[in-house]
Amino acid sequence: MIGILSYLVFFLSVALILGIVTLGLNLQWGMTGLFNAGVVGFYAIGAYTFTILTAPAKQGLIGNLGLPWLVGIVGAMAVSALAAMLIGLITIRLKGDYLSVATFGIAVTIQLIAVNLEPLTGGTMGIAEIPNPTRNLFASPLANGLAYLALVAVILLLAYSALERIGRSPWGRVLRALREDEVAAQTLGKDVRLFRLQSFVLGSILMGLGGALYVSFIGFISPFDFLPIITFLIWTMLIVGGSGNNRGAILGAVIVWGLWSLVGGYVIKALPQDYQNYGGAVQSMMIGLVLVLMLLFRPRGLIGEKVAGARRAA
């Protein structure tokens, strides 16, 4: 029984962390129409910034400053914002496929930097002993896990509440207007590039926050945690839950992470021994199938944005 509860806590902790990242993508794509194909890049920036600031000092590494957990979280969000600002100033003029290609290339570059900049990132060996504020809070590992789950849930609730208020604000209505008809919004005197940049930066901050929470929960970081498949997974979460709907983003994160875990934990084990090495490919194929089916039969997602509400907002 304790084993089942421990796994459930682990599952929900990761799902809610990914929900925060998906909320960031929903702000960029669901509200503004920015096709960010480099989600994992900002996820990695937040994770590595948090690690460098908070991990205990280790010989051979120039980071690992051992600062408090909260400083690491704030630092991860700040560096993610700065990186998004710099990248956004370069790429924000791009649209559609051009923006997606540019952001994807930047994400791949960030992952390669993490692999090769060993004195700072630990390279392929990674960095361990990343602090978690609840790890030794109680005598029971399950209680510690529940405490961190509660912490993540509170952060998710705060992010959700803030985005809901943003969506109902004049600023949020401008974002939806840009998404629906950028030229019309520009003719009304709106600074299109500024609003797009603001949305890009705020969404990337949530992605960086998610990365910091993830490595704090796992206690270890490696470049292999930030492969392009993570971007594909986050996009699938948003599409399944419903683009333009913050509740849908969270729901999609839980459902898709559940499918990913189910395939990885049980379906792969059912394969013949000779084919179990292809488990990662099976997971990707399963998620790809889910994505195609959703686009064909329910393109607005499970609880997508209300069309009438979207028209009024625009």
Contacts in CASP RR format, 6 or more apart in sequence:
PFRMAT RR
TARGET T0000
AUTHOR 0000-0000-0000
METHOD contacts of the structure
MODEL  1
MIGILSYLVFFLSVALILGIVTLGLNLQWGMTGLFNAGVVGFYAIGAYTF
TILTAPAKQGLIGNLGLPWLVGIVGAMAVSALAAMLIGLITIRLKGDYLS
VATFGIAVTIQLIAVNLEPLTGGTMGIAEIPNPTRNLFASPLANGLAYLA
LVAVILLLAYSALERIGRSPWGRVLRALREDEVAAQTLGKDVRLFRLQSF
VLGSILMGLGGALYVSFIGFISPFDFLPIITFLIWTMLIVGGSGNNRGAI
LGAVIVWGLWSLVGGYVIKALPQDYQNYGGAVQSMMIGLVLVLMLLFRPR
GLIGEKVAGARRAA
2 142 0 8 1.000
5 142 0 8 1.000
6 141 0 8 1.000
6 142 0 8 1.000
6 145 0 8 1.000
9 142 0 8 1.000
9 145 0 8 1.000
9 146 0 8 1.000
9 149 0 8 1.000
10 145 0 8 1.000
11 257 0 8 1.000
11 258 0 8 1.000
11 261 0 8 1.000
12 149 0 8 1.000
12 254 0 8 1.000
13 145 0 8 1.000
13 148 0 8 1.000
13 149 0 8 1.000
13 152 0 8 1.000
13 217 0 8 1.000
14 214 0 8 1.000
14 217 0 8 1.000
14 257 0 8 1.000
15 253 0 8 1.000
15 254 0 8 1.000
15 257 0 8 1.000
15 258 0 8 1.000
16 149 0 8 1.000
16 152 0 8 1.000
16 153 0 8 1.000
16 156 0 8 1.000
16 250 0 8 1.000
16 253 0 8 1.000
16 254 0 8 1.000
17 152 0 8 1.000
17 210 0 8 1.000
17 211 0 8 1.000
17 213 0 8 1.000
17 214 0 8 1.000
17 217 0 8 1.000
18 210 0 8 1.000
18 233 0 8 1.000
18 234 0 8 1.000
18 237 0 8 1.000
18 253 0 8 1.000
18 257 0 8 1.000
19 156 0 8 1.000
19 237 0 8 1.000
19 249 0 8 1.000
19 250 0 8 1.000
19 252 0 8 1.000
19 253 0 8 1.000
19 254 0 8 1.000
20 152 0 8 1.000
20 155 0 8 1.000
20 156 0 8 1.000
20 159 0 8 1.000
20 206 0 8 1.000
20 209 0 8 1.000
20 210 0 8 1.000
20 213 0 8 1.000
21 39 0 8 1.000
21 43 0 8 1.000
21 206 0 8 1.000
21 207 0 8 1.000
21 208 0 8 1.000
21 210 0 8 1.000
21 211 0 8 1.000
21 234 0 8 1.000
21 253 0 8 1.000
22 234 0 8 1.000
22 237 0 8 1.000
22 238 0 8 1.000
22 249 0 8 1.000
22 250 0 8 1.000
22 252 0 8 1.000
22 253 0 8 1.000
23 156 0 8 1.000
23 159 0 8 1.000
23 160 0 8 1.000
23 163 0 8 1.000
23 203 0 8 1.000
23 206 0 8 1.000
23 246 0 8 1.000
23 249 0 8 1.000
23 250 0 8 1.000
24 163 0 8 1.000
24 202 0 8 1.000
24 203 0 8 1.000
24 204 0 8 1.000
24 206 0 8 1.000
24 207 0 8 1.000
24 249 0 8 1.000
25 36 0 8 1.000
25 39 0 8 1.000
25 203 0 8 1.000
25 207 0 8 1.000
25 234 0 8 1.000
25 235 0 8 1.000
25 238 0 8 1.000
25 249 0 8 1.000
26 163 0 8 1.000
26 238 0 8 1.000
26 243 0 8 1.000
26 244 0 8 1.000
26 245 0 8 1.000
26 246 0 8 1.000
26 249 0 8 1.000
27 163 0 8 1.000
27 166 0 8 1.000
27 175 0 8 1.000
27 199 0 8 1.000
27 202 0 8 1.000
27 203 0 8 1.000
27 206 0 8 1.000
28 34 0 8 1.000
28 36 0 8 1.000
28 199 0 8 1.000
28 200 0 8 1.000
28 203 0 8 1.000
28 204 0 8 1.000
29 35 0 8 1.000
29 36 0 8 1.000
29 238 0 8 1.000
29 243 0 8 1.000
30 179 0 8 1.000
30 238 0 8 1.000
30 243 0 8 1.000
30 244 0 8 1.000
30 305 0 8 1.000
31 167 0 8 1.000
31 172 0 8 1.000
31 175 0 8 1.000
31 176 0 8 1.000
31 179 0 8 1.000
31 199 0 8 1.000
31 244 0 8 1.000
32 175 0 8 1.000
32 176 0 8 1.000
32 178 0 8 1.000
32 179 0 8 1.000
32 195 0 8 1.000
32 196 0 8 1.000
32 199 0 8 1.000
32 200 0 8 1.000
33 178 0 8 1.000
33 179 0 8 1.000
34 99 0 8 1.000
34 196 0 8 1.000
34 199 0 8 1.000
34 200 0 8 1.000
35 96 0 8 1.000
35 97 0 8 1.000
35 99 0 8 1.000
35 100 0 8 1.000
35 103 0 8 1.000
36 99 0 8 1.000
36 100 0 8 1.000
36 103 0 8 1.000
36 200 0 8 1.000
36 204 0 8 1.000
37 99 0 8 1.000
37 100 0 8 1.000
37 101 0 8 1.000
37 103 0 8 1.000
37 104 0 8 1.000
37 107 0 8 1.000
37 231 0 8 1.000
38 103 0 8 1.000
38 104 0 8 1.000
38 105 0 8 1.000
38 106 0 8 1.000
38 107 0 8 1.000
38 231 0 8 1.000
39 107 0 8 1.000
39 207 0 8 1.000
39 230 0 8 1.000
39 231 0 8 1.000
39 234 0 8 1.000
39 235 0 8 1.000
40 107 0 8 1.000
40 111 0 8 1.000
40 226 0 8 1.000
40 227 0 8 1.000
40 228 0 8 1.000
40 230 0 8 1.000
40 231 0 8 1.000
40 234 0 8 1.000
41 106 0 8 1.000
41 107 0 8 1.000
41 110 0 8 1.000
41 111 0 8 1.000
41 207 0 8 1.000
41 226 0 8 1.000
41 231 0 8 1.000
42 80 0 8 1.000
42 83 0 8 1.000
42 84 0 8 1.000
42 107 0 8 1.000
42 203 0 8 1.000
42 204 0 8 1.000
42 207 0 8 1.000
42 208 0 8 1.000
43 207 0 8 1.000
43 208 0 8 1.000
43 210 0 8 1.000
43 211 0 8 1.000
43 214 0 8 1.000
43 226 0 8 1.000
43 230 0 8 1.000
44 107 0 8 1.000
44 110 0 8 1.000
44 111 0 8 1.000
44 114 0 8 1.000
44 211 0 8 1.000
44 223 0 8 1.000
44 225 0 8 1.000
44 226 0 8 1.000
45 76 0 8 1.000
45 79 0 8 1.000
45 80 0 8 1.000
45 83 0 8 1.000
45 110 0 8 1.000
45 208 0 8 1.000
46 76 0 8 1.000
46 77 0 8 1.000
46 79 0 8 1.000
46 80 0 8 1.000
46 207 0 8 1.000
46 208 0 8 1.000
46 209 0 8 1.000
46 210 0 8 1.000
46 211 0 8 1.000
46 212 0 8 1.000
47 76 0 8 1.000
47 208 0 8 1.000
47 210 0 8 1.000
47 211 0 8 1.000
47 212 0 8 1.000
47 214 0 8 1.000
47 215 0 8 1.000
47 221 0 8 1.000
47 225 0 8 1.000
47 226 0 8 1.000
48 114 0 8 1.000
48 120 0 8 1.000
48 121 0 8 1.000
48 221 0 8 1.000
49 72 0 8 1.000
49 75 0 8 1.000
49 76 0 8 1.000
49 79 0 8 1.000
49 80 0 8 1.000
49 208 0 8 1.000
49 212 0 8 1.000
50 72 0 8 1.000
50 73 0 8 1.000
50 75 0 8 1.000
50 76 0 8 1.000
50 130 0 8 1.000
50 211 0 8 1.000
50 212 0 8 1.000
50 215 0 8 1.000
50 216 0 8 1.000
51 64 0 8 1.000
51 127 0 8 1.000
51 130 0 8 1.000
51 215 0 8 1.000
51 221 0 8 1.000
52 63 0 8 1.000
52 64 0 8 1.000
52 65 0 8 1.000
52 120 0 8 1.000
52 121 0 8 1.000
53 65 0 8 1.000
53 66 0 8 1.000
53 67 0 8 1.000
53 71 0 8 1.000
53 72 0 8 1.000
53 75 0 8 1.000
53 76 0 8 1.000
54 65 0 8 1.000
54 66 0 8 1.000
54 67 0 8 1.000
54 68 0 8 1.000
54 69 0 8 1.000
54 71 0 8 1.000
54 72 0 8 1.000
54 130 0 8 1.000
54 131 0 8 1.000
54 216 0 8 1.000
55 63 0 8 1.000
55 64 0 8 1.000
55 65 0 8 1.000
55 66 0 8 1.000
55 127 0 8 1.000
55 129 0 8 1.000
55 130 0 8 1.000
55 131 0 8 1.000
56 64 0 8 1.000
56 66 0 8 1.000
56 129 0 8 1.000
56 131 0 8 1.000
57 63 0 8 1.000
57 64 0 8 1.000
57 65 0 8 1.000
57 66 0 8 1.000
58 64 0 8 1.000
58 127 0 8 1.000
58 129 0 8 1.000
60 119 0 8 1.000
61 119 0 8 1.000
61 120 0 8 1.000
61 122 0 8 1.000
61 127 0 8 1.000
62 119 0 8 1.000
62 120 0 8 1.000
63 120 0 8 1.000
64 127 0 8 1.000
66 131 0 8 1.000
69 131 0 8 1.000
69 132 0 8 1.000
69 133 0 8 1.000
69 216 0 8 1.000
72 212 0 8 1.000
73 209 0 8 1.000
73 212 0 8 1.000
73 213 0 8 1.000
76 208 0 8 1.000
76 209 0 8 1.000
76 211 0 8 1.000
76 212 0 8 1.000
77 205 0 8 1.000
77 208 0 8 1.000
77 209 0 8 1.000
77 212 0 8 1.000
80 204 0 8 1.000
80 205 0 8 1.000
80 207 0 8 1.000
80 208 0 8 1.000
80 209 0 8 1.000
81 201 0 8 1.000
81 204 0 8 1.000
81 205 0 8 1.000
83 204 0 8 1.000
84 200 0 8 1.000
84 201 0 8 1.000
84 203 0 8 1.000
84 204 0 8 1.000
84 205 0 8 1.000
85 197 0 8 1.000
85 201 0 8 1.000
87 103 0 8 1.000
87 106 0 8 1.000
88 197 0 8 1.000
88 200 0 8 1.000
88 201 0 8 1.000
89 197 0 8 1.000
90 102 0 8 1.000
91 99 0 8 1.000
91 102 0 8 1.000
91 103 0 8 1.000
91 106 0 8 1.000
92 193 0 8 1.000
92 196 0 8 1.000
92 197 0 8 1.000
92 200 0 8 1.000
93 193 0 8 1.000
94 102 0 8 1.000
104 228 0 8 1.000
104 231 0 8 1.000
107 228 0 8 1.000
107 231 0 8 1.000
108 228 0 8 1.000
110 226 0 8 1.000
111 223 0 8 1.000
111 226 0 8 1.000
111 227 0 8 1.000
111 228 0 8 1.000
113 121 0 8 1.000
114 121 0 8 1.000
114 123 0 8 1.000
114 223 0 8 1.000
114 226 0 8 1.000
115 121 0 8 1.000
115 123 0 8 1.000
115 124 0 8 1.000
115 223 0 8 1.000
116 123 0 8 1.000
117 123 0 8 1.000
118 125 0 8 1.000
121 127 0 8 1.000
121 221 0 8 1.000
121 223 0 8 1.000
123 222 0 8 1.000
123 223 0 8 1.000
124 222 0 8 1.000
124 223 0 8 1.000
124 224 0 8 1.000
125 222 0 8 1.000
126 220 0 8 1.000
126 221 0 8 1.000
126 222 0 8 1.000
126 223 0 8 1.000
127 220 0 8 1.000
127 221 0 8 1.000
128 219 0 8 1.000
128 220 0 8 1.000
129 219 0 8 1.000
130 215 0 8 1.000
130 216 0 8 1.000
130 218 0 8 1.000
130 219 0 8 1.000
130 220 0 8 1.000
130 221 0 8 1.000
131 216 0 8 1.000
131 219 0 8 1.000
132 144 0 8 1.000
132 148 0 8 1.000
132 216 0 8 1.000
132 217 0 8 1.000
132 219 0 8 1.000
133 148 0 8 1.000
133 151 0 8 1.000
133 216 0 8 1.000
134 144 0 8 1.000
134 145 0 8 1.000
134 147 0 8 1.000
134 148 0 8 1.000
134 151 0 8 1.000
135 144 0 8 1.000
135 148 0 8 1.000
136 144 0 8 1.000
137 143 0 8 1.000
137 144 0 8 1.000
137 147 0 8 1.000
138 144 0 8 1.000
138 147 0 8 1.000
148 217 0 8 1.000
152 213 0 8 1.000
152 217 0 8 1.000
155 209 0 8 1.000
155 213 0 8 1.000
156 250 0 8 1.000
159 206 0 8 1.000
159 209 0 8 1.000
160 246 0 8 1.000
160 247 0 8 1.000
160 250 0 8 1.000
163 246 0 8 1.000
164 246 0 8 1.000
166 172 0 8 1.000
167 173 0 8 1.000
167 175 0 8 1.000
167 176 0 8 1.000
167 313 0 8 1.000
171 195 0 8 1.000
171 198 0 8 1.000
172 313 0 8 1.000
173 313 0 8 1.000
173 314 0 8 1.000
174 185 0 8 1.000
174 190 0 8 1.000
174 195 0 8 1.000
175 195 0 8 1.000
175 199 0 8 1.000
176 310 0 8 1.000
176 313 0 8 1.000
176 314 0 8 1.000
177 184 0 8 1.000
177 185 0 8 1.000
177 188 0 8 1.000
177 190 0 8 1.000
177 313 0 8 1.000
177 314 0 8 1.000
178 185 0 8 1.000
178 190 0 8 1.000
178 192 0 8 1.000
178 195 0 8 1.000
178 196 0 8 1.000
179 314 0 8 1.000
180 310 0 8 1.000
180 314 0 8 1.000
181 314 0 8 1.000
182 192 0 8 1.000
185 192 0 8 1.000
186 192 0 8 1.000
214 225 0 8 1.000
215 221 0 8 1.000
215 225 0 8 1.000
218 225 0 8 1.000
229 284 0 8 1.000
232 284 0 8 1.000
232 287 0 8 1.000
232 288 0 8 1.000
233 256 0 8 1.000
233 257 0 8 1.000
233 260 0 8 1.000
233 287 0 8 1.000
235 291 0 8 1.000
236 256 0 8 1.000
236 287 0 8 1.000
236 288 0 8 1.000
236 290 0 8 1.000
236 291 0 8 1.000
237 249 0 8 1.000
237 252 0 8 1.000
237 253 0 8 1.000
237 255 0 8 1.000
237 256 0 8 1.000
237 257 0 8 1.000
238 249 0 8 1.000
238 252 0 8 1.000
239 291 0 8 1.000
239 294 0 8 1.000
239 295 0 8 1.000
239 301 0 8 1.000
240 252 0 8 1.000
240 255 0 8 1.000
240 256 0 8 1.000
240 290 0 8 1.000
240 291 0 8 1.000
240 294 0 8 1.000
240 301 0 8 1.000
240 302 0 8 1.000
241 248 0 8 1.000
241 249 0 8 1.000
241 251 0 8 1.000
241 252 0 8 1.000
241 255 0 8 1.000
241 301 0 8 1.000
241 302 0 8 1.000
241 303 0 8 1.000
241 304 0 8 1.000
242 248 0 8 1.000
242 249 0 8 1.000
242 251 0 8 1.000
242 252 0 8 1.000
242 300 0 8 1.000
242 301 0 8 1.000
242 302 0 8 1.000
242 303 0 8 1.000
242 304 0 8 1.000
242 305 0 8 1.000
243 300 0 8 1.000
243 301 0 8 1.000
243 304 0 8 1.000
243 305 0 8 1.000
244 304 0 8 1.000
244 305 0 8 1.000
244 310 0 8 1.000
245 303 0 8 1.000
245 304 0 8 1.000
245 305 0 8 1.000
247 303 0 8 1.000
248 301 0 8 1.000
248 302 0 8 1.000
248 303 0 8 1.000
248 304 0 8 1.000
251 302 0 8 1.000
251 303 0 8 1.000
252 302 0 8 1.000
255 302 0 8 1.000
256 287 0 8 1.000
256 290 0 8 1.000
259 286 0 8 1.000
259 287 0 8 1.000
259 290 0 8 1.000
260 283 0 8 1.000
260 286 0 8 1.000
260 287 0 8 1.000
263 279 0 8 1.000
263 282 0 8 1.000
263 283 0 8 1.000
263 286 0 8 1.000
263 287 0 8 1.000
264 279 0 8 1.000
264 280 0 8 1.000
264 282 0 8 1.000
264 283 0 8 1.000
267 282 0 8 1.000
267 286 0 8 1.000
268 276 0 8 1.000
268 279 0 8 1.000
268 280 0 8 1.000
268 282 0 8 1.000
268 283 0 8 1.000
269 276 0 8 1.000
271 278 0 8 1.000
271 279 0 8 1.000
271 282 0 8 1.000
294 301 0 8 1.000
END
